[in-house]
């Protein structure tokens, strides 16, 4: 193990000297390469050096092997694109960070990690925002968060919920603003301000007209919680059945997560973002919201693709 570590350090030093000879006016790179085992470099510092005075929003950021970069309270971190080429990019600390770019991809053994584990998730409000800025990864395409190739990894950890969905135990009438559910709501990790959806129970599919109206899901924001009862920010437009004895109960789904993968709206081709872990890469994602995902008519460009 000592021999292997020595070889790695020597490799970093050789690489550092090569970079130093070609960029003698940038000694920060030498220090960065000579100390591969030191603590991670703050995102703002790394981008300032990497982009050399160019605006970050127009800069294609590359994090090479032996370099660790961390986001810590960077709510407005941005780049034209981010390629983690053998290095590491992590969301750290107690304050949320949001990285905005045309794509964010780990390759050549690189690692992207948002949160440390299910037990140590990313701070609430963390995420990635994928812009429709014309940038496209050579292998994975546009508007992508992903990992590709052996050794590359993408791991995303939001705050766990004991339950992500529940069932109505009492029928809710049109105009009602309260739902009675089958589980203690707060104990399940649901909070005031969470966005929820209530599934239809009148007919399926939703295009079927019943009495002149369509059966459809509705979404609300939780205003208050009392045991297994939630109060909504508006009235139901349609009744929802809650008959446990007949096993006909509307599902109530929590749509909120502490980590969100989002992006620009769909373009004229109905193309949004996509996430992918492929070609020998590994990944893990939990308690994370993905929205504005999928690229219509393009093979393999799903909102979430393993």
RACORZI-V372558 format. One record per pair of residues at least 12 apart in sequence whose ideal C-beta (glycine too) atoms are under 6 Angstrom apart, sorted by the first residue. I is the first residue (numbers start at 1). J is the second residue. D is the distance in Angstrom with one decimal. If there is no record, write none. Layout:
i={I/I}
j={J/J}
d={D/D}
This chain:
i={12/12/12/15/16/16/16/28/36/40/40/40/41/43/43/43/43/46/56/56/57/58/59/59/60/60/61/61/62/62/63/63/63/64/64/64/65/65/67/68/69/70/70/71/71/72/72/73/74/75/77/78/79/80/80/81/81/81/81/82/82/83/84/84/84/85/85/85/86/86/86/87/88/89/90/91/91/91/94/95/96/96/96/97/98/98/99/100/100/102/102/102/103/103/103/104/104/105/105/105/106/106/106/107/107/107/109/109/110/111/112/113/114/114/114/115/117/118/118/118/121/121/121/122/124/126/127/127/128/128/129/129/130/130/130/131/132/132/140/143/143/144/145/145/146/146/147/147/147/148/148/148/149/149/149/150/152/153/154/154/155/156/156/157/158/158/158/158/158/159/159/160/161/162/162/163/163/164/165/165/166/166/166/166/167/167/168/168/168/168/169/169/169/170/171/171/172/172/173/174/174/174/175/176/177/177/177/178/178/179/180/181/184/184/185/185/186/190/192/194/194/194/195/195/195/196/196/196/197/197/197/197/198/198/198/198/199/199/199/200/200/200/201/201/201/202/203/220/220/221/257/257/257/259/260/261/262/263/270/271/272/272/272/273/273/274/274/274/275/276/277/290/290}
j={33/36/66/33/30/33/34/49/66/68/69/70/69/69/71/74/77/69/78/79/78/80/79/80/80/81/79/82/83/85/84/87/89/85/86/87/86/87/87/88/89/90/92/91/97/92/93/95/97/98/99/100/101/102/135/101/102/103/135/101/104/105/106/110/112/107/108/110/108/109/110/110/111/112/113/114/122/126/123/123/123/125/126/126/127/129/128/129/131/131/133/135/135/137/144/128/145/137/140/146/147/152/154/148/149/152/151/152/152/153/154/155/126/156/259/157/157/157/160/286/157/158/159/259/258/259/259/260/145/261/262/263/143/263/273/264/264/267/276/263/273/274/261/275/275/276/277/281/283/278/279/281/279/280/281/280/281/282/277/283/284/285/288/286/257/258/259/287/288/258/287/287/189/188/189/183/188/254/251/253/181/182/183/252/182/249/240/242/249/250/182/242/244/242/241/242/236/240/239/236/238/239/235/236/231/232/235/229/231/230/229/228/227/228/225/230/225/254/222/222/254/256/221/255/256/220/252/254/217/219/253/255/218/240/250/252/217/250/251/215/216/217/240/241/250/215/215/232/233/233/287/288/289/288/289/290/291/292/296/295/292/293/294/292/293/293/295/301/304/305/306/303/304}
d={5.3/4.7/4.9/5.7/5.2/3.3/5.1/4.9/4.0/3.8/5.9/4.0/5.3/5.7/4.8/5.2/5.3/4.8/5.3/5.5/4.9/5.4/5.5/5.7/5.2/4.8/4.4/4.9/4.9/5.5/4.7/3.6/5.7/5.6/5.7/5.4/3.1/6.0/4.2/4.3/5.3/5.0/4.3/5.0/3.6/4.7/3.6/3.4/4.3/5.4/4.6/4.4/4.7/5.9/5.5/5.4/4.9/5.1/4.4/4.9/4.5/5.7/4.3/3.5/5.6/5.7/4.8/5.6/4.5/5.0/5.2/5.6/4.6/5.1/4.7/4.5/4.9/5.3/5.7/5.8/4.3/3.4/4.3/5.6/5.1/6.0/5.3/4.2/5.9/5.4/4.3/2.8/5.7/4.8/4.7/5.8/5.0/5.1/5.8/5.2/4.2/4.4/5.8/5.3/5.2/5.4/3.4/5.9/5.4/5.0/4.9/4.8/6.0/4.5/6.0/3.3/5.9/5.6/5.7/5.7/4.5/5.4/4.7/5.2/4.0/5.1/5.4/4.1/5.3/5.2/5.5/5.7/4.6/3.6/4.2/5.5/4.2/5.9/5.9/6.0/4.5/5.5/5.9/4.6/5.9/4.1/5.1/3.8/5.8/5.6/4.7/5.4/5.3/5.7/5.9/3.9/4.1/4.8/5.6/4.3/4.7/4.5/5.0/5.7/4.8/4.6/3.9/3.4/4.7/4.2/6.0/5.4/4.0/4.5/5.2/5.6/4.0/5.5/5.4/4.4/4.2/5.6/5.1/5.1/4.8/4.1/5.9/3.1/4.9/4.7/5.0/5.3/5.6/4.7/5.4/4.7/5.7/4.6/5.1/5.7/5.8/5.1/4.7/5.2/5.9/4.9/5.3/5.7/5.3/5.2/5.3/4.9/6.0/5.6/4.8/5.6/5.3/5.7/5.4/5.0/5.7/4.1/5.7/4.4/5.0/5.8/5.8/5.6/5.3/4.7/4.7/5.7/5.2/5.8/5.7/5.4/5.5/5.0/4.3/4.2/5.7/5.8/5.4/4.1/4.9/3.9/4.2/4.1/5.6/4.4/5.6/5.5/3.9/4.6/4.6/4.8/5.1/5.3/3.8/4.1/4.2/5.3/5.7/5.9/5.4/6.0/6.0/4.5/5.4/4.3/5.3/5.1/5.7}
